[in-house]
């Protein structure tokens, strides 16, 4: 008994399909139409086993045609023949088509699909199947990439949430200390019977506590402005040497048990915001003094180069791991120290703020863990407004004597700075002695601020 087939397509398409079907020699009862509504009418009347429907990729009625054919003849298997478009093929199959064949694969592929569908299978021509497989593979990879990205973002958010919680705990301690001191001194000063000398000493301690509180609040405001991009610098040509000495004097008063040695040129002209420069050096000295044992000095160096002024702060404490230093420079809420070690961990904004302020000046900042223990943090401020030091190599060869040979201090070790925070951690070539620049005029003076008794 012949198989009833309705074929609906353009005249050219019908000619190709009829040729292949007749050539196949299969027992088929074929009825051809060129109008889609007519195809629905014929299917409703004859209930064919197969309908071959030509589908244009741009047609909006292709899926509707499939649904109408199946509505009037539910047992009919619809084979769509159209352009090699995975979205269109997917739309036809979703509407209920049993096969989709690309016209690029030829009318012979339609006959093969007819046999497969008649046997109870769902068929796709090789071209359509390959396109759909490629699209599915791309989507699968895209979903996998999105899942990985979402997981990484989730981990970052969790890390930041934890860091902010630690930061709040740190800040609460840092704020509580000067507030407690101020409340205690205020209570004592209410006693009018205390000696004048003690009263003046208490007032001095009160001023120091309030100053610490004010500085902490100012730090957090600066970091907030930096992260929002709203901080503006008031750059001018200034001599940085007196500013370095001023910060060294302040740190000596704040940490009386630590000796602060100085090697600072008489003059250090550069383009800088004086107040922000002081804040940079203050943060680095504060960090160095916190981590230095009382019997070891902290060294503050400043010298001019062609590119600007190079400043370094060296301590001889336990040293700062590269990962810790990088975290402290990059993240505003990382103190780089266990949250429980309150006597040494700061609020967690200082190193990040220092690096950001250096970058705002057009400079760079890097850290060198020393082989014998301790850490050296250095930065460069450009000599002229508008200049930028983009890489450590731009500073020239050796900006600081210790960067080449640390024989007197570090047991003969030779190291190069590992750029942490602003630069990559890749080592650089140590320049030959012939490449070193001549020392600038105005040799640095070396002095020390002895610990107070």
BAVEXVO-11523 format. One record per residue (C-alpha): residue in three letters; x, y, z; residue number from 1; chain. Coordinates in steps of 0.001 Angstrom, whole numbers, plus 500000, padded with zeros to 6 digits. Last residue first. Layout:
ATOM  type       X       Y       Z  seq  mol
ATOM   Ala       X       Y       Z  NUM    A
...
This chain:
ATOM  type       X       Y       Z  seq  mol
ATOM   Unk  564909  557148  577741  453    A
ATOM   Unk  563873  558166  574276  452    A
ATOM   Unk  565182  556203  571367  451    A
ATOM   Unk  567754  557975  569270  450    A
ATOM   Unk  566705  559845  566113  449    A
ATOM   Unk  569517  559101  563771  448    A
ATOM   Unk  571409  561109  561238  447    A
ATOM   Unk  572877  560605  557823  446    A
ATOM   Unk  573120  563474  555379  445    A
ATOM   Unk  572717  562761  551732  444    A
ATOM   Unk  575316  564045  549298  443    A
ATOM   Unk  574362  567255  547483  442    A
ATOM   Unk  575110  566562  543868  441    A
ATOM   Unk  573746  563434  542395  440    A
ATOM   Unk  575811  560261  542359  439    A
ATOM   Unk  576853  559221  538862  438    A
ATOM   Unk  574491  556906  537114  437    A
ATOM   Unk  575130  553174  537099  436    A
ATOM   Unk  575525  551599  533689  435    A
ATOM   Unk  579245  550932  534029  434    A
ATOM   Unk  578559  548982  537194  433    A
ATOM   Unk  576401  546608  535252  432    A
ATOM   Unk  572661  546722  535702  431    A
ATOM   Unk  570865  544008  537692  430    A
ATOM   Unk  568333  542457  535334  429    A
ATOM   Unk  564757  542471  536524  428    A
ATOM   Unk  562769  540015  538593  427    A
ATOM   Unk  559077  539382  537794  426    A
ATOM   Unk  556693  540300  540583  425    A
ATOM   Unk  554546  542587  538478  424    A
ATOM   Unk  554121  546240  539369  423    A
ATOM   Unk  551936  548465  541544  422    A
ATOM   Unk  551259  546155  544444  421    A
ATOM   Unk  554475  544241  544794  420    A
ATOM   Unk  557503  544776  542586  419    A
ATOM   Unk  560069  542210  543648  418    A
ATOM   Unk  563184  544265  544088  417    A
ATOM   Unk  566450  542707  543008  416    A
ATOM   Unk  568583  540673  545314  415    A
ATOM   Unk  572229  539981  546005  414    A
ATOM   Unk  573083  538272  549259  413    A
ATOM   Unk  576462  538963  550858  412    A
ATOM   Unk  575250  538429  554412  411    A
ATOM   Unk  572342  540859  554374  410    A
ATOM   Unk  573696  544093  555766  409    A
ATOM   Unk  577272  544560  554647  408    A
ATOM   Unk  576909  542348  551610  407    A
ATOM   Unk  573617  543858  550470  406    A
ATOM   Unk  574785  544475  546949  405    A
ATOM   Unk  572543  545621  544144  404    A
ATOM   Unk  569349  547040  545694  403    A
ATOM   Unk  571256  548251  548724  402    A
ATOM   Unk  572577  551356  547005  401    A
ATOM   Unk  569144  552742  546207  400    A
ATOM   Unk  568041  554038  542823  399    A
ATOM   Unk  570173  551435  540994  398    A
ATOM   Unk  569735  551662  537278  397    A
ATOM   Unk  567290  554180  535917  396    A
ATOM   Unk  563995  554896  537592  395    A
ATOM   Unk  562274  553932  534356  394    A
ATOM   Unk  563277  550319  535016  393    A
ATOM   Unk  560811  550318  537923  392    A
ATOM   Unk  558044  550864  535424  391    A
ATOM   Unk  555454  553570  534684  390    A
ATOM   Unk  557196  556581  536188  389    A
ATOM   Unk  554895  559383  535114  388    A
ATOM   Unk  555616  563052  534448  387    A
ATOM   Unk  552724  565543  534390  386    A
ATOM   Unk  554193  567726  537114  385    A
ATOM   Unk  557958  567432  537282  384    A
ATOM   Unk  560402  565420  539386  383    A
ATOM   Unk  558252  562306  539588  382    A
ATOM   Unk  557690  560731  543054  381    A
ATOM   Unk  559330  557326  543423  380    A
ATOM   Unk  558550  554710  546054  379    A
ATOM   Unk  560340  552267  548322  378    A
ATOM   Unk  559304  549715  550950  377    A
ATOM   Unk  562159  547749  552529  376    A
ATOM   Unk  561211  544760  554648  375    A
ATOM   Unk  562728  542914  557574  374    A
ATOM   Unk  564759  539784  557916  373    A
ATOM   Unk  568260  538843  556758  372    A
ATOM   Unk  567069  538036  553248  371    A
ATOM   Unk  565186  541370  552974  370    A
ATOM   Unk  561605  541447  551659  369    A
ATOM   Unk  561636  544194  549016  368    A
ATOM   Unk  558476  546264  548434  367    A
ATOM   Unk  557388  548473  545524  366    A
ATOM   Unk  555768  551855  544905  365    A
ATOM   Unk  555387  553701  541617  364    A
ATOM   Unk  554933  557337  540656  363    A
ATOM   Unk  552418  559474  538755  362    A
ATOM   Unk  551369  561417  541864  361    A
ATOM   Unk  548047  559532  541921  360    A
ATOM   Unk  550080  556302  541834  359    A
ATOM   Unk  551907  557384  545001  358    A
ATOM   Unk  548561  558218  546643  357    A
ATOM   Unk  547190  554783  545747  356    A
ATOM   Unk  550260  553058  547169  355    A
ATOM   Unk  550070  554966  550439  354    A
ATOM   Unk  546327  554308  550770  353    A
ATOM   Unk  546772  550564  550361  352    A
ATOM   Unk  549610  550620  552872  351    A
ATOM   Unk  547588  552562  555442  350    A
ATOM   Unk  544075  551099  555182  349    A
ATOM   Unk  544211  548102  557523  348    A
ATOM   Unk  543225  549708  560801  347    A
ATOM   Unk  546565  548806  562287  346    A
ATOM   Unk  547796  545429  563488  345    A
ATOM   Unk  550576  545619  566052  344    A
ATOM   Unk  549102  545620  569566  343    A
ATOM   Unk  545859  544217  568235  342    A
ATOM   Unk  547275  540835  567405  341    A
ATOM   Unk  543842  539225  567296  340    A
ATOM   Unk  543106  540339  563736  339    A
ATOM   Unk  546159  538528  562404  338    A
ATOM   Unk  548323  540866  560391  337    A
ATOM   Unk  548365  542177  556829  336    A
ATOM   Unk  545899  544908  557779  335    A
ATOM   Unk  543716  544235  554759  334    A
ATOM   Unk  540657  546456  554301  333    A
ATOM   Unk  541893  548701  551480  332    A
ATOM   Unk  543012  545789  549319  331    A
ATOM   Unk  545830  546140  546777  330    A
ATOM   Unk  548784  547240  548905  329    A
ATOM   Unk  547929  545047  551919  328    A
ATOM   Unk  547237  542048  549706  327    A
ATOM   Unk  550509  542487  547819  326    A
ATOM   Unk  552406  542837  551091  325    A
ATOM   Unk  550778  539720  552547  324    A
ATOM   Unk  551465  537692  549404  323    A
ATOM   Unk  555083  538898  549311  322    A
ATOM   Unk  555602  537955  552952  321    A
ATOM   Unk  556466  540848  555234  320    A
ATOM   Unk  559593  540699  557366  319    A
ATOM   Unk  559977  539712  561005  318    A
ATOM   Unk  561453  543078  561915  317    A
ATOM   Unk  564448  544840  560446  316    A
ATOM   Unk  562760  547928  558985  315    A
ATOM   Unk  563575  549908  555862  314    A
ATOM   Unk  561738  552973  554521  313    A
ATOM   Unk  562673  554165  551050  312    A
ATOM   Unk  562240  557427  549151  311    A
ATOM   Unk  563299  558059  545556  310    A
ATOM   Unk  562779  561605  544257  309    A
ATOM   Unk  562311  562245  540550  308    A
ATOM   Unk  563206  560778  537174  307    A
ATOM   Unk  566732  562220  537076  306    A
ATOM   Unk  567314  560933  540594  305    A
ATOM   Unk  567123  562672  543956  304    A
ATOM   Unk  567676  561001  547335  303    A
ATOM   Unk  565596  560065  550356  302    A
ATOM   Unk  566273  557400  552948  301    A
ATOM   Unk  564451  556513  556166  300    A
ATOM   Unk  566029  553667  558159  299    A
ATOM   Unk  564254  551999  561073  298    A
ATOM   Unk  566548  550891  563866  297    A
ATOM   Unk  566689  547531  565664  296    A
ATOM   Unk  566814  547124  569457  295    A
ATOM   Unk  563112  547950  569874  294    A
ATOM   Unk  562005  545256  567463  293    A
ATOM   Unk  560539  546621  564220  292    A
ATOM   Unk  557003  545738  563081  291    A
ATOM   Unk  555106  548759  564367  290    A
ATOM   Unk  557970  551082  563472  289    A
ATOM   Unk  557917  549957  559845  288    A
ATOM   Unk  554125  550356  559520  287    A
ATOM   Unk  554200  553845  561013  286    A
ATOM   Unk  557138  554786  558814  285    A
ATOM   Unk  555267  553659  555693  284    A
ATOM   Unk  552051  555417  556719  283    A
ATOM   Unk  553837  558646  557639  282    A
ATOM   Unk  555741  558637  554354  281    A
ATOM   Unk  552550  558470  552312  280    A
ATOM   Unk  550687  560969  554531  279    A
ATOM   Unk  553529  563484  554241  278    A
ATOM   Unk  553330  563181  550469  277    A
ATOM   Unk  549567  563788  550639  276    A
ATOM   Unk  550073  567002  552616  275    A
ATOM   Unk  552846  568258  550344  274    A
ATOM   Unk  551073  567532  547069  273    A
ATOM   Unk  554011  566786  544841  272    A
ATOM   Unk  556255  567913  541993  271    A
ATOM   Unk  559833  567314  543090  270    A
ATOM   Unk  562870  569033  544601  269    A
ATOM   Unk  564809  567016  547194  268    A
ATOM   Unk  567246  569275  549044  267    A
ATOM   Unk  569811  568501  551734  266    A
ATOM   Unk  569723  564837  550825  265    A
ATOM   Unk  568205  562479  553390  264    A
ATOM   Unk  569838  559501  555060  263    A
ATOM   Unk  567918  559195  558307  262    A
ATOM   Unk  567965  556725  561175  261    A
ATOM   Unk  564815  556269  563240  260    A
ATOM   Unk  565573  554597  566576  259    A
ATOM   Unk  562473  552920  568013  258    A
ATOM   Unk  561495  553141  571718  257    A
ATOM   Unk  559980  556623  571334  256    A
ATOM   Unk  557404  555449  568766  255    A
ATOM   Unk  554992  558405  568413  254    A
ATOM   Unk  557660  560998  569131  253    A
ATOM   Unk  560055  559395  566691  252    A
ATOM   Unk  557234  559133  564160  251    A
ATOM   Unk  556650  562900  564363  250    A
ATOM   Unk  560367  563672  563986  249    A
ATOM   Unk  560632  561350  560962  248    A
ATOM   Unk  557565  563020  559430  247    A
ATOM   Unk  559192  566454  559765  246    A
ATOM   Unk  562512  565207  558395  245    A
ATOM   Unk  560777  563824  555324  244    A
ATOM   Unk  558869  567079  554850  243    A
ATOM   Unk  562089  569093  555119  242    A
ATOM   Unk  563612  566964  552303  241    A
ATOM   Unk  560564  567116  550006  240    A
ATOM   Unk  561347  570513  548524  239    A
ATOM   Unk  558266  571582  546597  238    A
ATOM   Unk  557189  572197  543003  237    A
ATOM   Unk  553393  572127  543120  236    A
ATOM   Unk  550595  569578  542941  235    A
ATOM   Unk  547279  570056  544693  234    A
ATOM   Unk  545949  566526  544354  233    A
ATOM   Unk  542336  565572  543694  232    A
ATOM   Unk  540493  562677  545326  231    A
ATOM   Unk  537161  561858  543657  230    A
ATOM   Unk  538112  558528  542091  229    A
ATOM   Unk  535560  556661  544174  228    A
ATOM   Unk  538268  554312  545518  227    A
ATOM   Unk  540575  557254  546192  226    A
ATOM   Unk  537843  559268  547940  225    A
ATOM   Unk  537012  556306  550209  224    A
ATOM   Unk  540704  555769  550935  223    A
ATOM   Unk  541088  559444  551868  222    A
ATOM   Unk  538035  559357  554154  221    A
ATOM   Unk  539355  556251  555919  220    A
ATOM   Unk  542731  557849  556496  219    A
ATOM   Unk  541166  561097  557782  218    A
ATOM   Unk  539187  559140  560367  217    A
ATOM   Unk  542360  557448  561564  216    A
ATOM   Unk  544258  560742  561664  215    A
ATOM   Unk  541533  562408  563771  214    A
ATOM   Unk  541555  559560  566285  213    A
ATOM   Unk  545332  559670  566534  212    A
ATOM   Unk  545197  563444  567051  211    A
ATOM   Unk  542552  563003  569731  210    A
ATOM   Unk  544764  560546  571576  209    A
ATOM   Unk  547829  562796  571232  208    A
ATOM   Unk  545870  565835  572516  207    A
ATOM   Unk  544672  563832  575505  206    A
ATOM   Unk  548202  562661  576235  205    A
ATOM   Unk  549406  566264  576179  204    A
ATOM   Unk  546534  567300  578458  203    A
ATOM   Unk  547488  564527  580858  202    A
ATOM   Unk  551108  565747  580921  201    A
ATOM   Unk  549955  569323  581540  200    A
ATOM   Unk  547770  568164  584423  199    A
ATOM   Unk  550623  566121  585831  198    A
ATOM   Unk  552857  569181  585934  197    A
ATOM   Unk  550107  571355  587458  196    A
ATOM   Unk  549573  568932  590309  195    A
ATOM   Unk  546185  567185  590654  194    A
ATOM   Unk  543649  568728  593093  193    A
ATOM   Unk  541135  569905  590509  192    A
ATOM   Unk  539920  566381  589909  191    A
ATOM   Unk  537874  566789  586710  190    A
ATOM   Unk  541159  566290  584880  189    A
ATOM   Unk  541121  562629  585878  188    A
ATOM   Unk  537727  561989  584242  187    A
ATOM   Unk  538833  563772  581075  186    A
ATOM   Unk  542011  561699  581068  185    A
ATOM   Unk  540018  558493  581235  184    A
ATOM   Unk  537568  559548  578544  183    A
ATOM   Unk  540409  560596  576227  182    A
ATOM   Unk  542264  557314  576757  181    A
ATOM   Unk  539130  555295  576094  180    A
ATOM   Unk  538452  557304  572923  179    A
ATOM   Unk  542059  556883  571816  178    A
ATOM   Unk  541819  553072  572176  177    A
ATOM   Unk  538223  552582  571015  176    A
ATOM   Unk  538849  553956  567551  175    A
ATOM   Unk  541695  551555  566816  174    A
ATOM   Unk  539768  548665  568337  173    A
ATOM   Unk  536589  549423  566404  172    A
ATOM   Unk  538703  549955  563315  171    A
ATOM   Unk  540235  546508  563591  170    A
ATOM   Unk  536865  544804  564123  169    A
ATOM   Unk  535411  546793  561223  168    A
ATOM   Unk  538351  545762  559058  167    A
ATOM   Unk  537936  542117  560007  166    A
ATOM   Unk  534292  542314  558918  165    A
ATOM   Unk  535351  544145  555769  164    A
ATOM   Unk  537880  541427  554994  163    A
ATOM   Unk  535276  538712  555548  162    A
ATOM   Unk  532856  540435  553189  161    A
ATOM   Unk  535670  540994  550699  160    A
ATOM   Unk  536577  537318  550793  159    A
ATOM   Unk  532947  536309  550369  158    A
ATOM   Unk  532562  538751  547495  157    A
ATOM   Unk  535726  537399  545899  156    A
ATOM   Unk  534513  533819  546325  155    A
ATOM   Unk  531167  534721  544757  154    A
ATOM   Unk  532946  536489  541910  153    A
ATOM   Unk  535059  533383  541324  152    A
ATOM   Unk  531985  531131  541398  151    A
ATOM   Unk  530135  533451  539009  150    A
ATOM   Unk  533106  533410  536649  149    A
ATOM   Unk  533303  529619  536744  148    A
ATOM   Unk  529565  529311  536127  147    A
ATOM   Unk  529788  531811  533281  146    A
ATOM   Unk  532657  529896  531706  145    A
ATOM   Unk  530735  526623  531989  144    A
ATOM   Unk  527639  528251  530509  143    A
ATOM   Unk  529717  529605  527622  142    A
ATOM   Unk  531306  526224  527087  141    A
ATOM   Unk  527887  524594  526960  140    A
ATOM   Unk  526593  527317  524667  139    A
ATOM   Unk  529498  526779  522288  138    A
ATOM   Unk  528953  523016  522362  137    A
ATOM   Unk  525227  523432  521753  136    A
ATOM   Unk  525885  525790  518815  135    A
ATOM   Unk  528425  523397  517341  134    A
ATOM   Unk  526027  520468  517736  133    A
ATOM   Unk  523223  522515  516146  132    A
ATOM   Unk  525415  523399  513174  131    A
ATOM   Unk  526615  519818  512768  130    A
ATOM   Unk  523043  518476  512947  129    A
ATOM   Unk  521855  521058  510414  128    A
ATOM   Unk  524630  520125  507966  127    A
ATOM   Unk  524206  516394  508487  126    A
ATOM   Unk  520404  516505  507912  125    A
ATOM   Unk  518319  515985  511004  124    A
ATOM   Unk  515940  513134  511641  123    A
ATOM   Unk  513606  512012  514432  122    A
ATOM   Unk  512915  508302  514291  121    A
ATOM   Unk  509751  506197  513893  120    A
ATOM   Unk  510493  504206  510757  119    A
ATOM   Unk  508518  506695  508658  118    A
ATOM   Unk  510746  509385  510151  117    A
ATOM   Unk  513907  507602  509001  116    A
ATOM   Unk  512506  506915  505504  115    A
ATOM   Unk  511369  510511  505101  114    A
ATOM   Unk  514752  511797  506369  113    A
ATOM   Unk  516509  509782  503633  112    A
ATOM   Unk  514126  511269  501055  111    A
ATOM   Unk  514828  514799  502306  110    A
ATOM   Unk  518584  514125  502107  109    A
ATOM   Unk  518182  513435  498387  108    A
ATOM   Unk  516629  516924  498029  107    A
ATOM   Unk  519967  518571  498761  106    A
ATOM   Unk  522213  519172  501780  105    A
ATOM   Unk  522121  522953  501201  104    A
ATOM   Unk  518334  522766  501451  103    A
ATOM   Unk  518861  521846  505075  102    A
ATOM   Unk  516637  519103  506439  101    A
ATOM   Unk  514546  519229  509593  100    A
ATOM   Unk  512725  516210  510900   99    A
ATOM   Unk  509798  515170  513106   98    A
ATOM   Unk  508281  518650  513324   97    A
ATOM   Unk  506385  519356  516555   96    A
ATOM   Unk  506614  523130  517174   95    A
ATOM   Unk  509841  522555  519119   94    A
ATOM   Unk  511317  520815  516095   93    A
ATOM   Unk  510439  523795  513926   92    A
ATOM   Unk  511896  526327  516389   91    A
ATOM   Unk  515102  524289  516783   90    A
ATOM   Unk  515538  524180  513019   89    A
ATOM   Unk  514954  527939  512809   88    A
ATOM   Unk  517550  528594  515542   87    A
ATOM   Unk  520020  526137  513929   86    A
ATOM   Unk  519742  527794  510477   85    A
ATOM   Unk  520672  525687  507459   84    A
ATOM   Unk  517881  527013  505230   83    A
ATOM   Unk  514701  525049  504746   82    A
ATOM   Unk  512999  521672  504411   81    A
ATOM   Unk  510675  520682  507240   80    A
ATOM   Unk  509445  517117  507606   79    A
ATOM   Unk  506055  516749  509327   78    A
ATOM   Unk  504892  513326  510504   77    A
ATOM   Unk  501084  512980  510384   76    A
ATOM   Unk  499307  511186  513214   75    A
ATOM   Unk  497835  514418  514621   74    A
ATOM   Unk  496156  515440  511340   73    A
ATOM   Unk  494272  518748  511659   72    A
ATOM   Unk  496244  519991  514655   71    A
ATOM   Unk  499518  518514  513375   70    A
ATOM   Unk  499264  520509  510166   69    A
ATOM   Unk  498278  523622  512109   68    A
ATOM   Unk  501279  523329  514464   67    A
ATOM   Unk  503707  522841  511572   66    A
ATOM   Unk  502291  525860  509722   65    A
ATOM   Unk  502541  527991  512873   64    A
ATOM   Unk  506220  527055  513177   63    A
ATOM   Unk  506867  528204  509626   62    A
ATOM   Unk  504723  531331  509802   61    A
ATOM   Unk  507446  533867  510692   60    A
ATOM   Unk  509371  533188  507523   59    A
ATOM   Unk  512948  534459  507380   58    A
ATOM   Unk  514486  531007  507299   57    A
ATOM   Unk  512038  529909  504557   56    A
ATOM   Unk  510366  526598  505248   55    A
ATOM   Unk  509391  524041  502567   54    A
ATOM   Unk  506998  521510  504010   53    A
ATOM   Unk  507241  517746  503424   52    A
ATOM   Unk  504154  516118  504933   51    A
ATOM   Unk  504185  512392  505751   50    A
ATOM   Unk  501532  509829  506764   49    A
ATOM   Unk  498816  511769  504997   48    A
ATOM   Unk  495474  512539  506660   47    A
ATOM   Unk  493626  513005  503308   46    A
ATOM   Unk  491124  515769  504128   45    A
ATOM   Unk  492852  517626  506959   44    A
ATOM   Unk  496184  517250  505161   43    A
ATOM   Unk  494717  518730  501982   42    A
ATOM   Unk  493330  521719  503882   41    A
ATOM   Unk  496613  522334  505726   40    A
ATOM   Unk  498573  522167  502471   39    A
ATOM   Unk  496101  524640  500901   38    A
ATOM   Unk  496866  527039  503737   37    A
ATOM   Unk  500530  526645  502900   36    A
ATOM   Unk  500166  527345  499201   35    A
ATOM   Unk  502397  525598  496648   34    A
ATOM   Unk  500708  522225  496689   33    A
ATOM   Unk  501800  518703  495709   32    A
ATOM   Unk  500062  515366  496306   31    A
ATOM   Unk  502207  512237  496299   30    A
ATOM   Unk  501086  508614  496713   29    A
ATOM   Unk  504401  506865  497307   28    A
ATOM   Unk  505668  503356  496667   27    A
ATOM   Unk  509383  504089  496462   26    A
ATOM   Unk  511099  504124  493076   25    A
ATOM   Unk  513716  506565  494317   24    A
ATOM   Unk  513676  508429  491005   23    A
ATOM   Unk  510058  509488  491607   22    A
ATOM   Unk  510979  510900  495005   21    A
ATOM   Unk  514120  512641  493734   20    A
ATOM   Unk  512390  514266  490767   19    A
ATOM   Unk  509358  515255  492840   18    A
ATOM   Unk  511604  516968  495415   17    A
ATOM   Unk  513525  519023  492870   16    A
ATOM   Unk  510376  520094  490965   15    A
ATOM   Unk  508565  520948  494198   14    A
ATOM   Unk  511413  523202  495284   13    A
ATOM   Unk  511343  525092  491999   12    A
ATOM   Unk  507547  525470  492192   11    A
ATOM   Unk  507766  526715  495794   10    A
ATOM   Unk  506995  524240  498521    9    A
ATOM   Unk  504358  521926  499948    8    A
ATOM   Unk  504641  518144  499495    7    A
ATOM   Unk  501865  515883  500815    6    A
ATOM   Unk  502768  512197  501089    5    A
ATOM   Unk  500509  509141  501360    4    A
ATOM   Unk  502529  505929  501547    3    A
ATOM   Unk  501561  503341  498959    2    A
ATOM   Unk  500000  500000  500000    1    A
